[in-house]
């Protein structure tokens, strides 16, 4: 017995009714002609409730009851105005919708030349959860790649990249800047006397204190070992010296608890100032030279490379 077109249509309707995907057909004037129960479940309604309802009124019902589509607008009328700018602009449209119950659906709208619209809703909640997990892992890996694991400040790579970008900006706008290079005094003796765990506590406390002494937009990182660096954009020599002194005092005047011990930790600071087309390597070498001078002159002090060059 041949499978007639009528039988095909009947079977198709049976499959649609038991399908997990939602299906709905709207008239050319946007009224519900029919839908399966899976589509109704998206809005927590039954087929009788939404029969002949307009698209706008279905959305208003969902908004009023707080079930179904998650609306990101100040009012339902604002949301409908935005939706109507996108709907029926093309014969086919594909988009994602999240619901108030946490589910996600991939929605498609197919429009016939006569104006009727077929809507299909396929649940993609599992895919969205996996997508979110993957995105979180990528973010975590990116953070690990750019952050010093111990102190949670920028690592050398991140610090250098950030400084080079900011240095170029300062040079384009002809603004001064400064690089501070900090090295903890006699840090090796902390590790030798109290152990590496105590040394780690000192490094973490040092990083936290330095951050508190800086402006929000200053660039701060751990360069390696007990060495830290700070880049101060749009900063003149007197301000750079003032910041360096503030950092020095906040470390020297307050002991750091490391286990049962309270350790007095000081730092020597070398300061280099931008001039002309300075690049990071030049600034680093100049700051390192000034740092060496601070160590040689007794430690627990800051030296300015520009002043060294004038002496």
N, C-alpha and C positions, 0 to 999 in steps of 0.2 A: 504493500500500500504506500503510495507516494506521500512524502511529508509536505503537506500543503502550506501555503503562506499563512493561512489562519492558524494552523497548528504551531507553526514556527513562532508567530506572535504570542500565542498563548503560553508556550513553553518559555519564551523569553521573559514574559511577565512573571512566571512562576520562579524562574531563576533570580530575577531582580528582587522579588519579595523575600527570598531566603538569603540573599547575598549580604555579606558583612559591610559592603560599601553602601553609602547612601546615594539614592537617586531621586531626583525631583524634576518635574517639567513645569515651567512657568509659561503663561500665555504672553503674547506680544505686549500686553499692557501690564505685565509683571504680576499676574495673579497665579496662585498655585492651582495647577490642573490635576496634579497627582504626585504622589511620592511613596516610597517604600518605608517600612517601619524603621529601618536603619537610619534614614535621613531624619525622621521624627525624633529619634533618640538623641540626636545631636542637640536638639532644643528642649528635650524632656517633655515632649508633647506626643499626642497620638494623631493618627491620620485624620480623624474626624475634626479635631480641633483646628487644624491648619488647612483644611480643604477650602479652596477659594480665597484664602487670605492673601493679601498683597505682600510683596517682598518687604516693603517699608514697615507694614504692620507686624510682620513676623519678627523683624529686628526690634521693633518697639516692645513687643511682647517679651522677647528674650532679655532686653535691657531692664524692663520693669520687674521681671521675676528674678533677675540675677543668675540666669541659667543659660547655657549655650555659649555664644560668641563672647570673647573678652573684648570689650570696647575700650579703645584708647583715645578718648575724646572727652571734652568738657561736658557734652550733652549728646543724647542720641540723635538729635537733629543735626548737630555738627558732623557726627559720624556719617549719617545718611547723605549729607551734602558731599562729603569727601568720597563716599562709595559711588555715588551717581556720576562722579567725574571719570570713574574707571569702568563702570559696568556698561556693557553694550557698545563699547567703543570699537571693538574688534570682534570678528566672528568666533574667535577662540581666545580664552584667557585661562591662565594657570596661576594659582597663588596658594599660600599657606595661611591657615587660620588656627589660632589657639583658643581653647575653651576655658571657661571658668573652673572646670573640674580638673584641669591639667592636661587634657588630651590635646593632640595636634591632628589636623586633617589637611591633606592636599586636595584642594578644590579645583575643579575645572568647570568652565562655562562654555558650552557650544551652542551657537545661535543659528537657527535655520533662516533661509532667505525670507520666510514668512513671518519671522520675529519670535517664534517660540524658542525657549532656552532650555537646554538639558544641563542640569547640574549634577556632577558626580563628586562624592566626598569619600576619600580613602584615608583611613587612619594611619598616621605615620608617627605615633607617639614614641615607639621604640627607636625609630631612626633618629628622632629629635633628641632623645635621651643620650644615645650613642654619640651624636654630633656634639652635644654639650660636653660630654665627658672627654671627647677627643680635643675639643677646643680648650678645655681646662688643662689637659695634659700639655698641650702645645704652649699655653701661657706659662705653665709651671716650668717647662723646659727652657723657655725663653728667659724667664726670670733667673733660673739657675745659671744659664750661660752668661748673664750680665751682672750677677750679684755674688759678692764674696760670701761663701758659705758660712763662715764663722761670725763675721761682724754684721752681715746683712746690709752692707753698703755696696756701692758700685765696685766691681772688680777693676783690674787694670785696663782690660780691653774696653769695658763700658766707659770708664772714666776718660780714657784717651779719645775715644770716638766722640763723646759729648763735648770735651774741651775743644777738639779740632773744629767742630761745627760752630760752637759759640765764639771761638777765636776768630773764625772767618767773618761772623756777623759783626763782631766788634771792630774789625779792621775795615769792613765795608762802610760802617757808620762813623769811622774815625773815633772810636771810644777807647779809653785806656782799660787795661785789665791786668790782673796779677795772678801768679801761680805760687802757692805756698806748698813747700815740701816739708813734712814733719817726720821726725824719727825719734822714737822713745829712747831716752837716755838709759844706758846700762841694762837694757832689756834682757840680755843674755843671762845676767846674774839672777833675774827673777826666775827664769826657767831652771837654772842650775841649782838655786837654793830652795825654791818652793815647788818645782815640778812644772811640766808643760800644761797641766790643767789650770794651775794658777795663772800661768802666762796667757792662756786663752781667755780667762776671766778678765785679765787686765786689758787685753785687746778689745774685747767686747765693750767694756766700760768706757774705754778711751773713745771708741767710735761713737757711742751714745752721747758722751759729753761734748765731743767736737760738733756733732750735729746740732746740739742745743745752742751752741755758740755762734752758729752760722745763720745767714739769711735763708729763707725758704728756697730762693732761686739759685743759691750758690751750688757749685758742683763739687761733690765730695766723694772720695773713694779710697780704698786700700790698694796701694801699689804693690805691696809684697812684704812679707815678714812683719816687722814692726814699723813699716813706713806707710804714711798716709799722705794724701795730697788734697788741696783745695784750690779750685779755680774761682776767682772773683771777677766777674764781668763788670764793666763800667766802674772801675775802682781806681782811685788815684793812690800814690805812694803812702800818704798819711793814713788813708782808710785801710790799706793793706796792712800797715804796721799796727793799727788799732785792732784789727781782727786777729792778727797773729798774737798780740799781747793778751787779748781776751781768751783765746784758746789756751795759751800758755798758763795763764792764771787759773783757769777752771780745772786744769789737770794738776798743777803743782800745789794748789792750796787745799785740795780735798783728797784725803787718802782713798784708795780703792780697796774694797773688800775682796779678797781672793781666798776662799775657804775660811780658815780661822785667822788668817793674817790680814793686817791692814797695811797696804803698801803705798808709800809716797812715790808717785811716778811723775817724772818731768819729761819735757820734750824740747828738742832743739828744732828751730824752724828756719828754713831758707826761703827767701822771697825773691822772685824774678818779676820784672815788669815788662809789659809789651812795648815794643818800639818798632814802628814801621811794619815790615812784613814778617814779623816773628812767627815761627812755627812752633809746634809743641816740643819737638826735640831740642830746639835752641833754648826755649824757656826752661825745660827740664834740666838741661845741663847747667844753666845759670843758677837755678834754684838749688841744684845739688852742690854747686860750688859755694853758694851762700850758706847752705846747711853745714858744709865742711868747716867753714869759718866759725859758725855758731858753736860747733863741737870744740874747735880748737880754742875758742875764747872762753870756755868754761861751762858750756852746755846750759840748758834751761834758759834759753834766750833766743831772740830772733835777729837775723841779719838780712840786710837788703842788698841784693847784688848790685843795684845801680850805685849805691854808696861805695861799694868795693871798687867799682870801676873808676870812681872819681878820686879815690885815695892814692 
